[in-house]
Amino acid sequence: MYETTRIMLLSDIHVCHQSWYGTTNEEQLEDLMKAVTAAKGKNDYALSLVLGDVSLDFWGWHQGGSYLWEPKVSRTAEFVERYMPSLPQPSYIIPGNHEQYGHNDWRRITGGERQQCVTAGGALFILLDSFSGDLDPSENSDGTYVPVDVAYIRRAMADKPELLVFLCAHYFDFALESAEFKALLAEEQRIKALFMGHDHLTNVSFTPEDAGRLPILRTGHFSYSCDDTDYATAYRGWRELLLHPDGSFESYYFIPRQYIPARDTYTGEHIRDEYTYRSR
Ligand SMILES: [Fe+2]
C-alpha cells in the first residue's frame, strides 16, 4: 500500500510587468520561492502541479502581453527556467487563459503538452486544456474557453482503470461546458474532485449538475485577489492535496507567512477551515 502522498497545486502566479499590493513582481516571486522552500523543508511532496496563468504573455489590457512585444518576452519561459525548478519535483504545468501558445511553442517552452496525465499515490491526475481556442494569437487577448476534451478523459481513465481520478484545469466554466462532460461527472464514480484556478479564489464549491457530488477545489493565487470583499482571499498561497493509503483524501489552502505592504497587513502561516475539504 501507499504512504500518505502530498501534492502541491499552484496557479495564477502571473510573472509579468505588473505588480500588486505594493510588492514588485520580483519580490512576489521571491516570496513564493521562500515559502515553497520552507514548505519543502517541512513536508515531503510527491510532485507539484501548476494550473496555468504563470504569466500575462498575451494580455489584452494596459501594456499588452509581453510575448507580442518587439522583441518577444516569454514570462512563461522565465517561470519555467527560473522558478519552476524550485517547486516540489517532478513539477508539471498546463496553460491558463494567458498562455495561448500554440502546441509547438508550448512544447518548446515547457517541455510538455498542453494537456497531459500524471500519476501519484494511487491517483491519476488528468491535466486538461480548457483554453484551447484561438492559439498563437497575433493580437493581445485573454484566451478562448473551449469545453474540455471528454474523449481524452475517457481514454486516460481507461488506461489506468485501478486509479482514483482528479480532473485539473486552469478553469471549469460550467456555463460553457458540454452536456457530455456534465454527464461524465455525474456517472463516473472514480472521479473524486476537480481542481482549478483562474478566479483567484481559495474556497471549495461543488459541481452543480450532479447535486453537488464533486468538490471543486480552488487553487487560489500567488498574485492578487479577485474578491476584495473577502479580506482573507487577498493572501497569496497554494492548495495541497493529501492522499491517504485507505483511499480517502483531504485538501486545504495553505497561506504562508506574508506581509502585504499596500494593506499594511501581516499574517503568520495558516490554513482556514472553510477552505478545507475532507472526503469520507
Ligand atoms: Fe486565468
py3Dmol code that shows the C-alpha trace and the ligand (Angstrom):
import py3Dmol

protein = """\
ATOM      1  CA  MET A   1       0.000   0.000   0.000  1.00  0.00           C
ATOM      2  CA  TYR A   2       0.963   3.617  -0.381  1.00  0.00           C
ATOM      3  CA  GLU A   3       2.003   6.043   2.354  1.00  0.00           C
ATOM      4  CA  THR A   4       0.151   9.359   2.517  1.00  0.00           C
ATOM      5  CA  THR A   5       1.082  11.269  -0.619  1.00  0.00           C
ATOM      6  CA  ARG A   6       1.269  15.074  -0.557  1.00  0.00           C
ATOM      7  CA  ILE A   7       0.870  17.186  -3.672  1.00  0.00           C
ATOM      8  CA  MET A   8       1.232  20.958  -4.121  1.00  0.00           C
ATOM      9  CA  LEU A   9      -1.115  22.677  -6.599  1.00  0.00           C
ATOM     10  CA  LEU A  10      -0.480  26.273  -7.640  1.00  0.00           C
ATOM     11  CA  SER A  11      -1.947  28.680 -10.176  1.00  0.00           C
ATOM     12  CA  ASP A  12      -2.239  32.327 -11.136  1.00  0.00           C
ATOM     13  CA  ILE A  13       1.287  33.311 -10.207  1.00  0.00           C
ATOM     14  CA  HIS A  14       1.459  35.884 -13.061  1.00  0.00           C
ATOM     15  CA  VAL A  15       5.120  36.560 -13.714  1.00  0.00           C
ATOM     16  CA  CYS A  16       4.763  39.825 -15.650  1.00  0.00           C
ATOM     17  CA  HIS A  17       5.329  43.569 -15.833  1.00  0.00           C
ATOM     18  CA  GLN A  18       2.551  44.343 -13.305  1.00  0.00           C
ATOM     19  CA  SER A  19       2.782  44.459  -9.544  1.00  0.00           C
ATOM     20  CA  TRP A  20       0.146  44.248  -6.838  1.00  0.00           C
ATOM     21  CA  TYR A  21      -0.311  45.311  -3.221  1.00  0.00           C
ATOM     22  CA  GLY A  22       2.894  47.341  -3.105  1.00  0.00           C
ATOM     23  CA  THR A  23       5.126  44.339  -3.780  1.00  0.00           C
ATOM     24  CA  THR A  24       7.123  44.261  -7.020  1.00  0.00           C
ATOM     25  CA  ASN A  25       6.679  41.236  -9.271  1.00  0.00           C
ATOM     26  CA  GLU A  26      10.233  40.194  -8.452  1.00  0.00           C
ATOM     27  CA  GLU A  27       9.560  40.425  -4.690  1.00  0.00           C
ATOM     28  CA  GLN A  28       6.307  38.471  -5.122  1.00  0.00           C
ATOM     29  CA  LEU A  29       8.234  35.650  -6.820  1.00  0.00           C
ATOM     30  CA  GLU A  30      10.958  35.781  -4.161  1.00  0.00           C
ATOM     31  CA  ASP A  31       8.239  35.409  -1.517  1.00  0.00           C
ATOM     32  CA  LEU A  32       6.896  32.362  -3.361  1.00  0.00           C
ATOM     33  CA  MET A  33      10.341  30.779  -3.553  1.00  0.00           C
ATOM     34  CA  LYS A  34      10.956  31.362   0.175  1.00  0.00           C
ATOM     35  CA  ALA A  35       7.559  29.937   1.118  1.00  0.00           C
ATOM     36  CA  VAL A  36       7.995  26.884  -1.100  1.00  0.00           C
ATOM     37  CA  THR A  37      11.498  26.240   0.216  1.00  0.00           C
ATOM     38  CA  ALA A  38      10.189  26.389   3.796  1.00  0.00           C
ATOM     39  CA  ALA A  39       7.304  24.033   2.929  1.00  0.00           C
ATOM     40  CA  LYS A  40       9.661  21.538   1.280  1.00  0.00           C
ATOM     41  CA  GLY A  41      11.804  21.596   4.419  1.00  0.00           C
ATOM     42  CA  LYS A  42       8.789  20.623   6.485  1.00  0.00           C
ATOM     43  CA  ASN A  43       6.907  18.202   4.197  1.00  0.00           C
ATOM     44  CA  ASP A  44       7.719  15.590   1.575  1.00  0.00           C
ATOM     45  CA  TYR A  45       5.897  16.332  -1.657  1.00  0.00           C
ATOM     46  CA  ALA A  46       5.396  13.706  -4.341  1.00  0.00           C
ATOM     47  CA  LEU A  47       5.002  16.360  -7.029  1.00  0.00           C
ATOM     48  CA  SER A  48       3.685  19.809  -7.870  1.00  0.00           C
ATOM     49  CA  LEU A  49       1.083  20.813 -10.444  1.00  0.00           C
ATOM     50  CA  VAL A  50       0.915  24.322 -11.905  1.00  0.00           C
ATOM     51  CA  LEU A  51      -2.556  25.018 -13.282  1.00  0.00           C
ATOM     52  CA  GLY A  52      -1.861  27.951 -15.562  1.00  0.00           C
ATOM     53  CA  ASP A  53      -1.602  31.712 -15.615  1.00  0.00           C
ATOM     54  CA  VAL A  54       2.048  31.814 -14.713  1.00  0.00           C
ATOM     55  CA  SER A  55       2.220  34.884 -16.980  1.00  0.00           C
ATOM     56  CA  LEU A  56       0.218  37.537 -18.811  1.00  0.00           C
ATOM     57  CA  ASP A  57       2.041  36.833 -22.069  1.00  0.00           C
ATOM     58  CA  PHE A  58      -0.786  37.783 -24.473  1.00  0.00           C
ATOM     59  CA  TRP A  59      -2.632  40.125 -22.130  1.00  0.00           C
ATOM     60  CA  GLY A  60      -5.466  42.159 -23.655  1.00  0.00           C
ATOM     61  CA  TRP A  61      -5.066  45.143 -21.303  1.00  0.00           C
ATOM     62  CA  HIS A  62      -2.764  48.022 -20.420  1.00  0.00           C
ATOM     63  CA  GLN A  63       0.651  47.491 -21.997  1.00  0.00           C
ATOM     64  CA  GLY A  64      -0.480  44.283 -23.680  1.00  0.00           C
ATOM     65  CA  GLY A  65       1.167  40.884 -23.426  1.00  0.00           C
ATOM     66  CA  SER A  66       4.943  40.718 -23.412  1.00  0.00           C
ATOM     67  CA  TYR A  67       5.046  37.895 -25.975  1.00  0.00           C
ATOM     68  CA  LEU A  68       3.630  40.281 -28.599  1.00  0.00           C
ATOM     69  CA  TRP A  69       6.162  42.985 -27.838  1.00  0.00           C
ATOM     70  CA  GLU A  70       9.109  43.509 -30.146  1.00  0.00           C
ATOM     71  CA  PRO A  71      11.318  41.733 -29.169  1.00  0.00           C
ATOM     72  CA  LYS A  72       9.110  38.999 -27.691  1.00  0.00           C
ATOM     73  CA  VAL A  73       9.449  38.299 -23.957  1.00  0.00           C
ATOM     74  CA  SER A  74       8.071  34.988 -22.679  1.00  0.00           C
ATOM     75  CA  ARG A  75       7.442  35.268 -18.969  1.00  0.00           C
ATOM     76  CA  THR A  76       6.197  31.658 -19.152  1.00  0.00           C
ATOM     77  CA  ALA A  77       9.729  30.681 -20.203  1.00  0.00           C
ATOM     78  CA  GLU A  78      11.103  32.746 -17.322  1.00  0.00           C
ATOM     79  CA  PHE A  79       8.793  30.913 -14.902  1.00  0.00           C
ATOM     80  CA  VAL A  80       9.770  27.506 -16.266  1.00  0.00           C
ATOM     81  CA  GLU A  81      13.518  28.231 -16.219  1.00  0.00           C
ATOM     82  CA  ARG A  82      13.920  30.376 -13.132  1.00  0.00           C
ATOM     83  CA  TYR A  83      11.173  29.433 -10.680  1.00  0.00           C
ATOM     84  CA  MET A  84       9.669  26.058 -11.551  1.00  0.00           C
ATOM     85  CA  PRO A  85      12.838  24.061 -10.660  1.00  0.00           C
ATOM     86  CA  SER A  86      12.374  25.208  -7.018  1.00  0.00           C
ATOM     87  CA  LEU A  87       8.862  23.738  -6.800  1.00  0.00           C
ATOM     88  CA  PRO A  88       8.471  20.169  -5.500  1.00  0.00           C
ATOM     89  CA  GLN A  89       9.730  17.827  -8.204  1.00  0.00           C
ATOM     90  CA  PRO A  90       8.614  16.466 -10.526  1.00  0.00           C
ATOM     91  CA  SER A  91       6.584  19.533 -11.488  1.00  0.00           C
ATOM     92  CA  TYR A  92       4.072  19.719 -14.335  1.00  0.00           C
ATOM     93  CA  ILE A  93       2.499  22.776 -15.927  1.00  0.00           C
ATOM     94  CA  ILE A  94      -0.586  23.346 -18.057  1.00  0.00           C
ATOM     95  CA  PRO A  95      -1.587  26.646 -19.679  1.00  0.00           C
ATOM     96  CA  GLY A  96      -4.109  29.176 -18.436  1.00  0.00           C
ATOM     97  CA  ASN A  97      -6.086  31.689 -20.448  1.00  0.00           C
ATOM     98  CA  HIS A  98      -2.980  33.922 -20.535  1.00  0.00           C
ATOM     99  CA  GLU A  99      -0.714  31.302 -22.132  1.00  0.00           C
ATOM    100  CA  GLN A 100      -2.277  30.974 -25.587  1.00  0.00           C
ATOM    101  CA  TYR A 101       0.857  29.401 -27.024  1.00  0.00           C
ATOM    102  CA  GLY A 102       0.317  27.039 -29.932  1.00  0.00           C
ATOM    103  CA  HIS A 103       1.375  23.445 -29.378  1.00  0.00           C
ATOM    104  CA  ASN A 104       4.889  23.871 -30.819  1.00  0.00           C
ATOM    105  CA  ASP A 105       5.725  26.965 -28.753  1.00  0.00           C
ATOM    106  CA  TRP A 106       4.227  25.367 -25.623  1.00  0.00           C
ATOM    107  CA  ARG A 107       6.361  22.230 -26.094  1.00  0.00           C
ATOM    108  CA  ARG A 108       9.495  24.271 -26.773  1.00  0.00           C
ATOM    109  CA  ILE A 109       8.967  26.476 -23.709  1.00  0.00           C
ATOM    110  CA  THR A 110       7.726  23.929 -21.143  1.00  0.00           C
ATOM    111  CA  GLY A 111       8.905  20.571 -22.470  1.00  0.00           C
ATOM    112  CA  GLY A 112       5.375  19.190 -22.054  1.00  0.00           C
ATOM    113  CA  GLU A 113       1.999  19.078 -23.760  1.00  0.00           C
ATOM    114  CA  ARG A 114      -0.897  21.496 -23.247  1.00  0.00           C
ATOM    115  CA  GLN A 115      -2.761  18.587 -21.669  1.00  0.00           C
ATOM    116  CA  GLN A 116      -1.197  15.578 -20.011  1.00  0.00           C
ATOM    117  CA  CYS A 117      -1.620  12.917 -17.328  1.00  0.00           C
ATOM    118  CA  VAL A 118       0.346  12.325 -14.160  1.00  0.00           C
ATOM    119  CA  THR A 119       0.030   9.525 -11.579  1.00  0.00           C
ATOM    120  CA  ALA A 120       0.921   9.611  -7.874  1.00  0.00           C
ATOM    121  CA  GLY A 121      -0.276   7.975  -4.672  1.00  0.00           C
ATOM    122  CA  GLY A 122      -2.790   5.680  -6.344  1.00  0.00           C
ATOM    123  CA  ALA A 123      -4.390   8.542  -8.250  1.00  0.00           C
ATOM    124  CA  LEU A 124      -4.491   9.739 -11.817  1.00  0.00           C
ATOM    125  CA  PHE A 125      -4.341  13.484 -12.410  1.00  0.00           C
ATOM    126  CA  ILE A 126      -5.775  14.446 -15.792  1.00  0.00           C
ATOM    127  CA  LEU A 127      -4.457  17.909 -16.597  1.00  0.00           C
ATOM    128  CA  LEU A 128      -6.827  19.474 -19.119  1.00  0.00           C
ATOM    129  CA  ASP A 129      -6.502  22.395 -21.517  1.00  0.00           C
ATOM    130  CA  SER A 130      -9.755  24.348 -21.194  1.00  0.00           C
ATOM    131  CA  PHE A 131      -8.498  27.467 -23.000  1.00  0.00           C
ATOM    132  CA  SER A 132      -7.502  25.713 -26.207  1.00  0.00           C
ATOM    133  CA  GLY A 133      -9.221  28.169 -28.592  1.00  0.00           C
ATOM    134  CA  ASP A 134      -7.501  30.826 -30.726  1.00  0.00           C
ATOM    135  CA  LEU A 135      -3.939  29.725 -30.022  1.00  0.00           C
ATOM    136  CA  ASP A 136      -0.919  31.640 -31.351  1.00  0.00           C
ATOM    137  CA  PRO A 137      -2.901  34.892 -31.449  1.00  0.00           C
ATOM    138  CA  SER A 138      -1.402  37.773 -33.409  1.00  0.00           C
ATOM    139  CA  GLU A 139      -3.192  40.323 -31.230  1.00  0.00           C
ATOM    140  CA  ASN A 140      -3.497  40.583 -27.467  1.00  0.00           C
ATOM    141  CA  SER A 141      -6.477  38.793 -25.989  1.00  0.00           C
ATOM    142  CA  ASP A 142      -7.371  36.977 -22.807  1.00  0.00           C
ATOM    143  CA  GLY A 143      -7.912  33.462 -24.134  1.00  0.00           C
ATOM    144  CA  THR A 144     -10.862  31.494 -25.502  1.00  0.00           C
ATOM    145  CA  TYR A 145     -12.587  28.820 -23.423  1.00  0.00           C
ATOM    146  CA  VAL A 146     -13.286  25.507 -25.145  1.00  0.00           C
ATOM    147  CA  PRO A 147     -15.167  22.695 -23.372  1.00  0.00           C
ATOM    148  CA  VAL A 148     -12.802  20.072 -22.014  1.00  0.00           C
ATOM    149  CA  ASP A 149     -11.854  17.072 -24.133  1.00  0.00           C
ATOM    150  CA  VAL A 150     -14.092  14.315 -22.769  1.00  0.00           C
ATOM    151  CA  ALA A 151     -12.679  11.701 -25.162  1.00  0.00           C
ATOM    152  CA  TYR A 152      -9.213  12.438 -23.734  1.00  0.00           C
ATOM    153  CA  ILE A 153     -10.519  11.993 -20.171  1.00  0.00           C
ATOM    154  CA  ARG A 154     -12.196   8.690 -21.082  1.00  0.00           C
ATOM    155  CA  ARG A 155      -9.041   7.356 -22.765  1.00  0.00           C
ATOM    156  CA  ALA A 156      -6.861   8.396 -19.817  1.00  0.00           C
ATOM    157  CA  MET A 157      -9.234   6.693 -17.367  1.00  0.00           C
ATOM    158  CA  ALA A 158      -9.374   3.530 -19.462  1.00  0.00           C
ATOM    159  CA  ASP A 159      -5.553   3.398 -19.465  1.00  0.00           C
ATOM    160  CA  LYS A 160      -5.433   3.407 -15.642  1.00  0.00           C
ATOM    161  CA  PRO A 161      -8.558   1.524 -14.567  1.00  0.00           C
ATOM    162  CA  GLU A 162      -7.362   0.949 -10.990  1.00  0.00           C
ATOM    163  CA  LEU A 163      -6.693   4.588 -10.034  1.00  0.00           C
ATOM    164  CA  LEU A 164      -8.791   7.329  -8.449  1.00  0.00           C
ATOM    165  CA  VAL A 165      -9.168  10.302 -10.767  1.00  0.00           C
ATOM    166  CA  PHE A 166      -8.703  14.019 -10.177  1.00  0.00           C
ATOM    167  CA  LEU A 167      -9.501  16.439 -13.001  1.00  0.00           C
ATOM    168  CA  CYS A 168      -7.365  19.573 -13.123  1.00  0.00           C
ATOM    169  CA  ALA A 169      -7.684  22.575 -15.424  1.00  0.00           C
ATOM    170  CA  HIS A 170      -6.977  26.268 -15.325  1.00  0.00           C
ATOM    171  CA  TYR A 171     -10.758  26.648 -15.073  1.00  0.00           C
ATOM    172  CA  PHE A 172     -14.008  24.711 -15.493  1.00  0.00           C
ATOM    173  CA  ASP A 173     -16.702  27.071 -16.783  1.00  0.00           C
ATOM    174  CA  PHE A 174     -19.965  25.179 -16.193  1.00  0.00           C
ATOM    175  CA  ALA A 175     -21.933  27.743 -18.212  1.00  0.00           C
ATOM    176  CA  LEU A 176     -19.853  26.810 -21.259  1.00  0.00           C
ATOM    177  CA  GLU A 177     -19.231  23.117 -20.561  1.00  0.00           C
ATOM    178  CA  SER A 178     -20.668  20.323 -22.679  1.00  0.00           C
ATOM    179  CA  ALA A 179     -23.581  18.074 -21.737  1.00  0.00           C
ATOM    180  CA  GLU A 180     -21.175  15.182 -22.312  1.00  0.00           C
ATOM    181  CA  PHE A 181     -18.768  16.485 -19.651  1.00  0.00           C
ATOM    182  CA  LYS A 182     -21.594  17.049 -17.163  1.00  0.00           C
ATOM    183  CA  ALA A 183     -22.870  13.519 -17.803  1.00  0.00           C
ATOM    184  CA  LEU A 184     -19.368  12.120 -17.274  1.00  0.00           C
ATOM    185  CA  LEU A 185     -19.098  13.893 -13.903  1.00  0.00           C
ATOM    186  CA  ALA A 186     -22.468  12.549 -12.845  1.00  0.00           C
ATOM    187  CA  GLU A 187     -21.728   8.965 -13.936  1.00  0.00           C
ATOM    188  CA  GLU A 188     -18.067   8.329 -13.257  1.00  0.00           C
ATOM    189  CA  GLN A 189     -17.659   7.431  -9.607  1.00  0.00           C
ATOM    190  CA  ARG A 190     -13.861   7.179  -9.986  1.00  0.00           C
ATOM    191  CA  ILE A 191     -13.658  10.970 -10.433  1.00  0.00           C
ATOM    192  CA  LYS A 192     -13.178  12.350  -6.916  1.00  0.00           C
ATOM    193  CA  ALA A 193     -12.633  16.099  -7.279  1.00  0.00           C
ATOM    194  CA  LEU A 194     -11.877  18.941  -9.664  1.00  0.00           C
ATOM    195  CA  PHE A 195      -9.023  21.405  -9.143  1.00  0.00           C
ATOM    196  CA  MET A 196      -8.996  24.803 -10.807  1.00  0.00           C
ATOM    197  CA  GLY A 197      -7.622  28.325 -10.616  1.00  0.00           C
ATOM    198  CA  HIS A 198      -8.407  31.362 -12.770  1.00  0.00           C
ATOM    199  CA  ASP A 199     -10.816  33.174 -10.434  1.00  0.00           C
ATOM    200  CA  HIS A 200      -8.032  33.581  -7.836  1.00  0.00           C
ATOM    201  CA  LEU A 201     -10.348  32.245  -5.138  1.00  0.00           C
ATOM    202  CA  THR A 202      -9.420  29.759  -2.457  1.00  0.00           C
ATOM    203  CA  ASN A 203     -12.729  28.223  -1.447  1.00  0.00           C
ATOM    204  CA  VAL A 204     -14.390  24.862  -2.045  1.00  0.00           C
ATOM    205  CA  SER A 205     -17.649  24.639  -4.005  1.00  0.00           C
ATOM    206  CA  PHE A 206     -19.494  21.712  -5.594  1.00  0.00           C
ATOM    207  CA  THR A 207     -20.401  20.764  -9.142  1.00  0.00           C
ATOM    208  CA  PRO A 208     -23.936  21.992  -9.836  1.00  0.00           C
ATOM    209  CA  GLU A 209     -25.026  19.323 -12.324  1.00  0.00           C
ATOM    210  CA  ASP A 210     -24.909  16.242 -10.145  1.00  0.00           C
ATOM    211  CA  ALA A 211     -26.420  17.640  -6.963  1.00  0.00           C
ATOM    212  CA  GLY A 212     -23.046  18.573  -5.585  1.00  0.00           C
ATOM    213  CA  ARG A 213     -21.309  15.211  -5.706  1.00  0.00           C
ATOM    214  CA  LEU A 214     -17.904  16.565  -6.652  1.00  0.00           C
ATOM    215  CA  PRO A 215     -15.915  19.210  -4.812  1.00  0.00           C
ATOM    216  CA  ILE A 216     -14.306  21.969  -6.864  1.00  0.00           C
ATOM    217  CA  LEU A 217     -11.084  22.799  -5.046  1.00  0.00           C
ATOM    218  CA  ARG A 218      -9.741  26.229  -5.969  1.00  0.00           C
ATOM    219  CA  THR A 219      -6.009  26.723  -6.166  1.00  0.00           C
ATOM    220  CA  GLY A 220      -6.038  30.421  -5.196  1.00  0.00           C
ATOM    221  CA  HIS A 221      -3.268  32.645  -6.490  1.00  0.00           C
ATOM    222  CA  PHE A 222       0.180  33.981  -5.745  1.00  0.00           C
ATOM    223  CA  SER A 223      -0.525  37.411  -7.243  1.00  0.00           C
ATOM    224  CA  TYR A 224      -3.742  39.270  -6.374  1.00  0.00           C
ATOM    225  CA  SER A 225      -7.223  38.510  -5.108  1.00  0.00           C
ATOM    226  CA  CYS A 226     -10.320  38.680  -7.307  1.00  0.00           C
ATOM    227  CA  ASP A 227     -12.564  39.085  -4.274  1.00  0.00           C
ATOM    228  CA  ASP A 228     -11.746  42.132  -2.239  1.00  0.00           C
ATOM    229  CA  THR A 229     -14.972  41.666  -0.253  1.00  0.00           C
ATOM    230  CA  ASP A 230     -13.345  38.710   1.475  1.00  0.00           C
ATOM    231  CA  TYR A 231     -10.267  40.166   3.070  1.00  0.00           C
ATOM    232  CA  ALA A 232      -8.653  36.779   3.621  1.00  0.00           C
ATOM    233  CA  THR A 233      -8.616  35.849  -0.064  1.00  0.00           C
ATOM    234  CA  ALA A 234      -6.049  38.595  -0.608  1.00  0.00           C
ATOM    235  CA  TYR A 235      -3.446  36.302   0.868  1.00  0.00           C
ATOM    236  CA  ARG A 236      -1.204  34.518  -1.571  1.00  0.00           C
ATOM    237  CA  GLY A 237      -0.826  30.776  -1.261  1.00  0.00           C
ATOM    238  CA  TRP A 238      -1.433  27.383  -2.815  1.00  0.00           C
ATOM    239  CA  ARG A 239      -3.556  24.268  -2.360  1.00  0.00           C
ATOM    240  CA  GLU A 240      -2.304  20.976  -1.002  1.00  0.00           C
ATOM    241  CA  LEU A 241      -3.782  17.520  -1.517  1.00  0.00           C
ATOM    242  CA  LEU A 242      -3.102  14.621   0.835  1.00  0.00           C
ATOM    243  CA  LEU A 243      -3.944  11.169  -0.486  1.00  0.00           C
ATOM    244  CA  HIS A 244      -4.198   8.627   2.300  1.00  0.00           C
ATOM    245  CA  PRO A 245      -3.459   4.874   1.985  1.00  0.00           C
ATOM    246  CA  ASP A 246      -7.132   3.949   2.600  1.00  0.00           C
ATOM    247  CA  GLY A 247      -8.215   5.923  -0.499  1.00  0.00           C
ATOM    248  CA  SER A 248      -9.543   8.910   1.439  1.00  0.00           C
ATOM    249  CA  PHE A 249      -8.109  12.354   0.819  1.00  0.00           C
ATOM    250  CA  GLU A 250      -8.089  15.886   2.143  1.00  0.00           C
ATOM    251  CA  SER A 251      -7.204  19.217   0.612  1.00  0.00           C
ATOM    252  CA  TYR A 252      -6.558  22.600   2.140  1.00  0.00           C
ATOM    253  CA  TYR A 253      -5.457  26.043   1.043  1.00  0.00           C
ATOM    254  CA  PHE A 254      -2.120  26.959   2.590  1.00  0.00           C
ATOM    255  CA  ILE A 255      -1.345  30.601   3.326  1.00  0.00           C
ATOM    256  CA  PRO A 256       2.346  31.127   4.067  1.00  0.00           C
ATOM    257  CA  ARG A 257       3.661  33.866   6.331  1.00  0.00           C
ATOM    258  CA  GLN A 258       3.420  37.142   4.439  1.00  0.00           C
ATOM    259  CA  TYR A 259       3.250  40.907   4.566  1.00  0.00           C
ATOM    260  CA  ILE A 260       1.094  42.907   2.121  1.00  0.00           C
ATOM    261  CA  PRO A 261       2.518  46.452   2.087  1.00  0.00           C
ATOM    262  CA  ALA A 262      -0.440  48.176   0.381  1.00  0.00           C
ATOM    263  CA  ARG A 263      -2.771  46.951   3.096  1.00  0.00           C
ATOM    264  CA  ASP A 264      -0.213  47.061   5.866  1.00  0.00           C
ATOM    265  CA  THR A 265      -1.396  43.535   6.603  1.00  0.00           C
ATOM    266  CA  TYR A 266       0.742  40.833   8.072  1.00  0.00           C
ATOM    267  CA  THR A 267      -0.189  37.217   8.697  1.00  0.00           C
ATOM    268  CA  GLY A 268       1.551  34.180  10.064  1.00  0.00           C
ATOM    269  CA  GLU A 269       1.162  30.944   8.099  1.00  0.00           C
ATOM    270  CA  HIS A 270      -2.275  29.419   8.436  1.00  0.00           C
ATOM    271  CA  ILE A 271      -4.993  27.203   6.984  1.00  0.00           C
ATOM    272  CA  ARG A 272      -8.642  28.284   7.008  1.00  0.00           C
ATOM    273  CA  ASP A 273     -11.076  25.510   7.876  1.00  0.00           C
ATOM    274  CA  GLU A 274     -13.725  26.789   5.472  1.00  0.00           C
ATOM    275  CA  TYR A 275     -11.350  26.216   2.540  1.00  0.00           C
ATOM    276  CA  THR A 276     -10.630  22.627   3.572  1.00  0.00           C
ATOM    277  CA  TYR A 277     -12.277  19.532   2.111  1.00  0.00           C
ATOM    278  CA  ARG A 278     -12.132  16.022   3.536  1.00  0.00           C
ATOM    279  CA  SER A 279     -13.523  13.012   1.695  1.00  0.00           C
ATOM    280  CA  ARG A 280     -15.452  10.415   3.638  1.00  0.00           C
TER     281      ARG A 280
END
"""
ligand_1 = """\
1
LIG
Fe -6.828 32.921 -15.613
"""
view = py3Dmol.view(width=600, height=400)
view.addModel(protein, "pdb")
view.setStyle({"model": 0}, {"cartoon": {"style": "trace"}})
view.addModel(ligand_1, "xyz")
view.setStyle({"model": 1}, {"stick": {}})
view.zoomTo()
view.show()
